[in-house]
Amino acid sequence: MKTIPLLVCALAATWLPAQEPDPVPEPGQPLVKRPGGFHLDLLPKAFASNPQIEMTVFSERTTYGRTLPEPTPEQPVYYVAHSQGYTQMGSSPIRENPPEREKIDGLLQRVLEKRGYLPAREISHPPSLALFYYWGSHTGIDLRDVMASPELIALRRRDILERARLVGGMARVEKMAREMDSGIPPLQRMAREEHLGYQVNHDLYYVVVSAYDFGALTRGERKLAWRTTLTVNDQGVSMKETLPPLITSAMDFYGRDTGETLALERRISRGSVTLGPLIIIGTALPDPTPAPAK
């Protein structure tokens, strides 16, 4: 059996899990929840056996990425990947207990496989993409600390804009910057906007997956095809129990244009991989049909 070139092997070696990854639980049939408010949980998440977690998914393709074919089981897209592992972000780093890197690697590989993205292992299937991904937590300065020490305002602003980029890309960064500069708090008339606003203003866990053109990368060029960012609110839950359902819930969106940030909710059962139905708040599923090539 012929093998792929040495550079591909080196990158692929960082991707392959040390052991067989856990099976990916099926995401369940997505539901559309119209605006109207959050579900009220009387028991705090830290003490609930099946807490509901709030997530966001934002995925966008570049102009180049929109020219690429949509992967299918019959015609998959092959890639090599490099994990940058756990990355702490924010102005107030805290001691974390992150999940094992091999489990995140294996789970993400299995989820991407269901989308039609396969790791390149043989010369007969050369890679067209190089995936780089990292995950971790973003912990910022608390508003109460800012009220006690106004000199921290600039750091809190930076934290909010960093989280805004994780939640909704540069468009949301610009929107949040305009709102903060105006001095007028954003109007939150819909459950979706409440959800996104809370996510941006509080600590969260996140995953970022970026896809670059492999051929261009070997020539020293960075040619981004698409980037998918995922976040989950960290209130009352741990990184270990929320990153797997976050990665799985975004199964249909890797490498696609969501158009806007999708606000998701899902219940998890502690001590198992059981997931409740996925709820998309205040918006319909995006059209998965790829844009015509230019």
VMD Tcl script that draws the C-alpha trace (Angstrom):
set ca {
  {0.00 0.00 0.00}
  {1.40 3.37 -0.97}
  {1.51 6.02 1.70}
  {1.00 9.75 1.50}
  {4.04 12.08 1.52}
  {6.10 12.62 4.67}
  {4.64 16.10 5.40}
  {1.12 14.72 5.26}
  {2.07 11.84 7.54}
  {3.56 14.24 10.08}
  {0.42 16.34 10.19}
  {-1.93 13.36 10.16}
  {-0.05 11.75 13.06}
  {-1.08 14.63 15.29}
  {-4.72 13.99 14.38}
  {-5.09 10.26 14.93}
  {-6.41 9.46 18.41}
  {-4.36 7.24 20.70}
  {-7.30 4.85 20.95}
  {-10.59 4.22 19.23}
  {-12.79 7.27 19.90}
  {-16.13 6.94 21.61}
  {-19.09 6.53 19.25}
  {-20.68 9.82 18.24}
  {-24.22 10.04 19.63}
  {-26.79 10.94 17.02}
  {-27.77 14.61 17.35}
  {-31.50 13.96 17.24}
  {-34.02 15.80 15.11}
  {-33.45 19.57 15.37}
  {-36.42 21.60 16.51}
  {-37.17 25.25 15.77}
  {-38.11 27.27 18.82}
  {-39.77 30.59 18.08}
  {-38.97 33.70 20.10}
  {-40.57 33.84 23.49}
  {-38.03 33.41 26.25}
  {-35.89 30.80 27.92}
  {-36.98 27.61 29.56}
  {-36.99 28.17 33.33}
  {-35.01 25.65 35.35}
  {-35.79 25.83 39.06}
  {-32.72 23.78 39.99}
  {-29.32 25.43 39.34}
  {-27.30 23.65 36.66}
  {-24.55 22.72 39.09}
  {-27.04 20.52 40.98}
  {-29.21 19.31 38.07}
  {-28.87 15.74 36.78}
  {-29.83 16.80 33.24}
  {-29.00 20.50 32.82}
  {-29.87 22.46 29.72}
  {-26.85 24.05 28.06}
  {-26.85 27.14 25.85}
  {-24.65 27.00 22.74}
  {-23.88 29.00 19.62}
  {-22.64 27.95 16.19}
  {-21.20 30.38 13.66}
  {-19.67 29.15 10.42}
  {-18.58 31.10 7.37}
  {-16.81 30.37 4.10}
  {-14.49 32.73 2.31}
  {-14.95 33.64 -1.35}
  {-12.46 30.89 -2.16}
  {-14.24 28.43 0.13}
  {-17.51 28.94 -1.73}
  {-15.87 27.62 -4.91}
  {-15.10 24.27 -3.27}
  {-17.42 21.28 -3.70}
  {-19.72 20.27 -0.87}
  {-18.46 16.97 0.60}
  {-20.74 13.95 0.31}
  {-20.38 10.31 1.41}
  {-19.82 9.43 -2.26}
  {-17.32 12.23 -2.88}
  {-15.65 13.08 0.43}
  {-13.14 15.86 0.97}
  {-9.79 14.71 2.35}
  {-7.75 16.66 4.86}
  {-4.83 16.61 7.26}
  {-5.25 18.23 10.65}
  {-3.26 19.76 13.44}
  {-4.64 20.14 16.96}
  {-3.42 23.10 18.94}
  {-5.17 21.61 21.95}
  {-6.44 23.44 25.01}
  {-6.04 27.24 24.83}
  {-6.99 29.61 27.64}
  {-8.35 33.00 26.56}
  {-9.53 36.09 28.44}
  {-8.20 38.48 31.05}
  {-8.95 36.28 34.09}
  {-7.43 32.83 33.51}
  {-8.55 30.19 35.98}
  {-7.49 26.65 36.79}
  {-9.35 24.30 34.46}
  {-9.82 20.55 34.25}
  {-10.11 20.12 30.46}
  {-11.11 16.88 28.76}
  {-8.39 14.60 27.42}
  {-7.00 15.87 24.15}
  {-7.31 12.44 22.50}
  {-11.06 12.32 23.23}
  {-11.67 15.72 21.62}
  {-9.50 14.75 18.64}
  {-11.33 11.47 18.14}
  {-14.81 12.94 18.57}
  {-14.17 15.78 16.13}
  {-12.79 13.32 13.58}
  {-15.91 11.16 13.81}
  {-18.23 14.17 13.53}
  {-16.37 15.52 10.48}
  {-16.58 12.08 8.90}
  {-20.37 12.27 9.09}
  {-20.14 15.57 7.17}
  {-18.04 13.96 4.44}
  {-14.59 15.12 5.61}
  {-12.09 12.26 5.86}
  {-8.45 12.18 7.03}
  {-5.99 11.64 4.17}
  {-3.97 8.50 4.83}
  {-3.07 7.22 1.36}
  {-1.53 8.73 -1.74}
  {-4.64 7.75 -3.71}
  {-6.59 10.31 -1.64}
  {-4.38 13.41 -1.34}
  {-5.57 16.14 1.02}
  {-7.13 19.29 -0.33}
  {-7.56 20.94 3.08}
  {-5.47 21.43 6.21}
  {-7.54 21.78 9.37}
  {-6.29 23.60 12.43}
  {-8.37 23.59 15.57}
  {-8.17 24.54 19.21}
  {-10.55 24.67 22.12}
  {-10.70 25.88 25.69}
  {-12.34 28.53 27.83}
  {-12.67 32.29 27.77}
  {-12.86 33.87 31.23}
  {-13.14 37.62 31.42}
  {-13.32 40.31 34.06}
  {-16.54 40.33 36.05}
  {-18.76 43.40 35.81}
  {-18.70 43.76 39.60}
  {-14.92 44.07 39.50}
  {-15.21 46.79 36.86}
  {-17.69 48.71 39.00}
  {-15.21 48.57 41.90}
  {-12.21 49.41 39.71}
  {-13.15 51.54 36.67}
  {-9.63 51.23 35.27}
  {-10.59 47.68 34.24}
  {-13.15 48.93 31.70}
  {-10.72 48.59 28.77}
  {-9.92 44.97 29.68}
  {-13.61 44.07 29.99}
  {-14.27 45.67 26.61}
  {-11.52 43.54 25.07}
  {-12.95 40.39 26.71}
  {-16.43 41.13 25.36}
  {-15.16 41.73 21.82}
  {-13.07 38.54 21.90}
  {-16.13 36.54 22.92}
  {-18.20 38.35 20.30}
  {-15.82 37.07 17.64}
  {-16.18 33.50 18.95}
  {-19.96 33.85 18.99}
  {-20.51 35.58 15.64}
  {-17.36 36.53 13.77}
  {-16.21 40.04 12.90}
  {-19.74 41.20 12.05}
  {-20.78 40.72 15.68}
  {-17.55 42.31 16.93}
  {-18.35 45.45 14.92}
  {-21.97 45.42 16.12}
  {-20.95 45.07 19.78}
  {-18.29 47.78 19.43}
  {-20.87 50.20 18.00}
  {-23.30 49.41 20.82}
  {-20.66 49.91 23.52}
  {-19.42 53.15 21.95}
  {-22.96 54.53 21.78}
  {-23.41 54.04 25.51}
  {-26.88 52.57 24.89}
  {-27.38 48.90 25.85}
  {-28.59 46.72 22.96}
  {-32.32 46.12 22.69}
  {-33.06 42.47 23.41}
  {-36.51 41.88 21.97}
  {-36.11 38.21 21.00}
  {-35.03 35.07 22.82}
  {-32.23 34.63 20.29}
  {-30.76 38.07 20.97}
  {-31.05 37.48 24.72}
  {-29.23 34.19 24.27}
  {-26.41 35.70 22.17}
  {-26.07 38.76 24.40}
  {-25.71 36.59 27.50}
  {-23.16 34.39 25.75}
  {-21.00 37.37 24.79}
  {-21.10 38.95 28.25}
  {-20.27 35.84 30.30}
  {-17.53 33.23 30.48}
  {-17.76 30.35 28.04}
  {-16.10 27.28 26.59}
  {-15.34 27.25 22.88}
  {-14.08 25.29 19.86}
  {-12.58 26.85 16.71}
  {-11.98 24.83 13.52}
  {-10.29 26.53 10.54}
  {-9.76 24.97 7.09}
  {-6.97 26.15 4.79}
  {-6.07 25.16 1.24}
  {-3.46 22.41 1.67}
  {-1.56 23.10 -1.55}
  {-1.23 26.80 -0.75}
  {-0.07 26.00 2.77}
  {2.80 23.84 1.46}
  {3.91 26.91 -0.52}
  {3.87 29.06 2.61}
  {0.53 30.76 1.78}
  {-2.42 31.00 4.17}
  {-5.57 30.58 2.08}
  {-8.57 30.22 4.38}
  {-11.51 28.20 3.03}
  {-13.84 28.21 6.03}
  {-13.96 28.66 9.79}
  {-16.50 27.28 12.27}
  {-16.66 28.57 15.84}
  {-18.69 27.00 18.64}
  {-19.39 28.26 22.15}
  {-21.24 26.97 25.21}
  {-22.07 28.91 28.36}
  {-20.02 27.67 31.33}
  {-22.47 28.53 34.13}
  {-22.89 25.51 36.42}
  {-21.32 23.03 33.99}
  {-17.83 21.72 33.27}
  {-15.75 21.75 30.12}
  {-15.57 17.95 30.12}
  {-19.34 17.49 30.03}
  {-20.19 20.28 27.56}
  {-17.53 20.17 24.82}
  {-18.63 16.75 23.43}
  {-22.31 17.75 22.99}
  {-21.18 21.12 21.61}
  {-19.02 19.44 18.94}
  {-21.76 16.93 18.13}
  {-24.58 19.50 17.99}
  {-22.71 21.42 15.28}
  {-22.47 18.31 13.09}
  {-24.48 19.75 10.19}
  {-22.66 23.08 10.06}
  {-18.91 22.46 9.72}
  {-17.66 24.04 6.51}
  {-20.98 25.70 5.69}
  {-22.31 29.23 5.80}
  {-24.76 29.70 8.67}
  {-25.32 33.30 7.57}
  {-25.85 34.35 11.17}
  {-25.08 32.95 14.57}
  {-27.28 30.00 15.48}
  {-28.39 29.95 19.11}
  {-28.86 26.36 20.30}
  {-30.11 24.68 23.46}
  {-29.81 21.05 24.46}
  {-30.22 18.97 27.59}
  {-27.46 16.62 28.69}
  {-27.59 13.75 31.14}
  {-24.67 13.73 33.51}
  {-22.70 10.49 33.72}
  {-23.61 9.39 30.19}
  {-23.53 10.51 26.54}
  {-27.30 10.89 26.38}
  {-28.38 14.07 24.61}
  {-31.82 15.61 24.49}
  {-33.37 17.16 21.36}
  {-31.46 20.02 19.78}
  {-33.38 23.30 19.80}
  {-32.53 26.17 17.46}
  {-33.82 29.43 18.91}
  {-35.63 31.93 16.75}
  {-34.29 30.95 13.35}
  {-34.69 28.23 10.77}
  {-31.99 25.82 9.68}
  {-29.69 27.30 7.02}
  {-29.93 26.04 3.46}
  {-27.18 23.36 3.16}
  {-27.05 23.75 -0.64}
  {-23.59 25.06 -1.57}
  {-23.36 28.38 -3.39}
  {-22.57 28.09 -7.12}
  {-18.91 28.31 -8.01}
  {-17.72 31.65 -9.33}
}
mol new
graphics top color blue
foreach p $ca { graphics top sphere $p radius 0.5 }
foreach p [lrange $ca 0 end-1] q [lrange $ca 1 end] { graphics top cylinder $p $q radius 0.2 }
display resetview
